[in-house]
Amino acid sequence: MVNHVCWSDIHMKPYVLRAAQVACEEYCFLHIPEAQQLAWLHQMFFPEQGSECVYLKLGTRSYSVTNPCFWQHIKMMMGCGSLMANLSLYDNLLLPSLYHGYDVSSEKVQEVIYMLDLKDSCYEQAGERHAEMHARITLGQCLLHPPKMIVIQDICTSLSVLKKDLFYELLQMTLDETGAGLCYVSSSESVSLPIHFPHYLMLEPTC
């Protein structure tokens, strides 16, 4: 039985994102104009009570976005919203394991810190950080507790060429190591990611 993420039609006047079903290990590209991304984000992942439209189906079980089990398997990278500024980078890295109550060995944590190139800064306060650091910490969390799918809002427009290449490299390594699927949201019709997206979805006008 295939594990998958599915959603019903998501209406964002004057557009609609049609219902879809994506297997957890697959890659999906979502072309959503920047002006519509906030509406999409709220309707898909932070709906009003009783208006849930996205579900994670694992075997015979189905979890809505309001179920904590959903967030144990879905990791989101939305711009600069992944770090708590008053905590250290190290504490931010471990937050999901504390919240969801799973153990991570100190050896694995140190391995991920090395992979993220955070040896000299992991105990610094997160404070105001560039989008690339938010991305690194989020992908590090994925390496510590592999999700079923990673949802990324395109950060590449704000990165230098060097940081963009480093982000792509870390993203690919994370996907390879975790076996997670990818839902990549961008206002551009395409990105230079060295990844093949078998699913390409976009908003359709409602009239």
C-alpha positions in Angstrom: 0.0 0.0 0.0 1.4 3.4 -1.0 1.8 6.1 1.6 0.8 9.5 0.2 -0.2 13.1 0.8 -3.5 14.2 -0.7 -5.6 17.3 -0.8 -9.0 18.3 -2.1 -9.5 21.4 -4.3 -8.0 24.5 -2.7 -9.8 27.7 -3.7 -7.9 31.0 -3.7 -10.0 33.5 -5.7 -9.7 33.8 -8.6 -7.7 30.6 -8.7 -7.9 27.0 -7.6 -5.3 24.4 -6.9 -6.8 21.1 -8.1 -7.1 18.0 -5.9 -4.0 15.8 -6.0 -2.4 12.8 -4.5 1.4 12.5 -4.3 3.2 9.4 -3.0 5.4 10.2 0.0 8.7 9.3 -1.7 7.9 11.3 -4.9 8.8 14.8 -5.9 6.3 17.5 -6.7 6.7 21.0 -8.1 4.0 23.6 -7.2 4.0 26.8 -9.2 2.2 29.3 -7.1 2.6 33.1 -7.6 4.1 34.8 -4.6 0.9 36.9 -4.0 -1.0 33.6 -3.6 1.4 31.7 -1.5 0.2 32.9 1.9 -3.4 32.0 1.1 -2.2 28.6 -0.1 -0.1 28.1 3.0 -3.0 28.9 5.4 -5.6 26.9 3.6 -3.4 23.8 3.1 -1.5 23.7 6.5 -3.2 26.1 8.9 -6.9 25.9 8.1 -9.8 27.0 10.3 -11.2 24.2 12.4 -13.4 22.0 10.3 -12.0 23.1 6.9 -9.1 20.7 6.7 -8.3 19.7 3.1 -4.9 18.0 3.3 -4.2 14.5 4.6 -1.3 12.2 5.1 -2.3 8.5 4.5 0.0 5.9 5.9 -1.2 2.4 5.2 -4.8 2.2 6.4 -4.6 5.3 8.6 -5.3 8.9 7.6 -4.1 11.9 9.5 -5.4 15.5 8.9 -3.1 18.5 9.2 -4.6 19.2 12.6 -3.4 15.8 13.9 0.1 15.8 15.7 1.0 12.6 13.9 0.8 14.5 10.6 3.6 16.8 11.8 5.8 13.9 12.8 6.1 13.0 9.2 5.9 16.3 7.3 8.7 18.9 7.6 8.1 22.4 6.3 10.7 25.0 5.3 8.9 28.3 4.8 11.3 31.2 4.3 12.7 32.4 7.6 10.2 30.8 9.9 12.1 27.8 11.1 14.3 29.2 13.9 13.5 30.4 17.4 15.7 33.5 17.8 16.1 33.2 21.5 17.5 29.7 21.4 20.9 28.5 20.1 21.3 26.9 16.7 22.0 23.6 18.6 18.7 23.9 20.6 16.8 24.7 17.4 18.3 21.6 15.7 17.0 19.4 18.5 13.5 21.1 19.0 11.5 18.5 17.0 13.0 15.6 18.9 12.0 17.3 22.2 8.5 18.2 20.9 7.7 14.8 19.5 9.5 12.8 22.2 12.0 10.7 20.3 15.6 10.0 21.2 18.6 11.0 19.1 22.0 9.8 20.0 24.7 12.3 20.7 26.9 10.7 18.0 24.2 11.3 15.4 23.7 14.9 16.5 27.5 15.5 16.2 27.5 13.9 12.8 24.7 16.2 11.5 26.5 19.3 13.0 29.6 18.3 11.0 27.5 17.8 7.9 25.9 21.2 8.3 29.3 22.9 8.9 28.0 24.2 12.3 31.0 23.1 14.4 32.1 26.7 15.2 28.6 28.3 15.6 26.1 25.7 16.8 26.0 27.2 20.3 25.5 30.7 19.1 22.1 32.3 19.7 20.0 31.9 16.5 18.9 35.6 16.5 18.4 37.1 13.0 19.8 34.6 10.5 19.9 34.5 6.7 17.4 32.2 4.9 20.2 29.8 4.1 20.8 29.1 7.8 17.1 28.5 8.4 17.3 26.0 5.5 20.3 24.2 7.0 18.8 23.8 10.4 15.5 22.5 8.9 17.4 19.9 6.7 19.5 19.0 9.8 16.2 18.3 11.7 15.2 16.0 8.7 18.5 14.1 9.0 17.9 13.6 12.8 14.4 12.4 12.3 13.6 11.5 8.7 10.2 12.8 7.5 8.0 11.2 4.8 7.9 14.5 2.9 9.7 17.8 2.9 7.8 20.9 1.9 9.9 23.9 0.8 9.0 27.4 -0.2 11.6 28.5 -2.7 14.4 30.4 -0.9 16.8 30.5 -3.9 15.9 34.0 -5.0 17.5 35.4 -1.8 20.7 33.3 -2.0 24.0 34.0 -3.6 25.3 31.6 -6.2 27.6 29.9 -3.7 25.0 29.6 -1.0 22.5 28.3 -3.6 24.9 25.6 -4.7 25.5 24.6 -1.0 21.8 24.5 -0.3 21.1 22.3 -3.4 23.9 20.0 -2.3 22.6 19.7 1.3 19.0 19.2 0.0 20.0 16.4 -2.3 22.0 14.7 0.4 19.1 14.9 2.8 16.7 13.5 0.2 19.1 10.6 -0.5 19.7 9.8 3.1 16.1 10.1 4.3 14.2 8.8 1.3 11.7 11.6 1.8 9.6 13.0 -0.9 9.7 16.7 -1.9 7.1 19.3 -2.5 8.8 22.4 -3.8 6.8 25.6 -4.0 8.0 28.4 -6.2 6.7 31.6 -7.8 8.9 30.8 -10.8 7.7 28.4 -13.4 10.9 26.4 -12.9 14.0 26.3 -10.8 17.6 25.2 -11.5 17.4 22.3 -9.0 19.2 19.2 -10.3 16.0 17.2 -9.5 13.4 15.7 -11.8 9.8 16.5 -10.7 7.4 13.9 -12.1 4.5 16.0 -10.7 4.1 19.6 -11.9 1.1 21.4 -10.4 -0.1 25.0 -10.9 -3.0 27.3 -10.1 -5.9 27.3 -12.5 -8.3 30.3 -13.0 -11.7 29.6 -11.7 -13.5 31.4 -14.6 
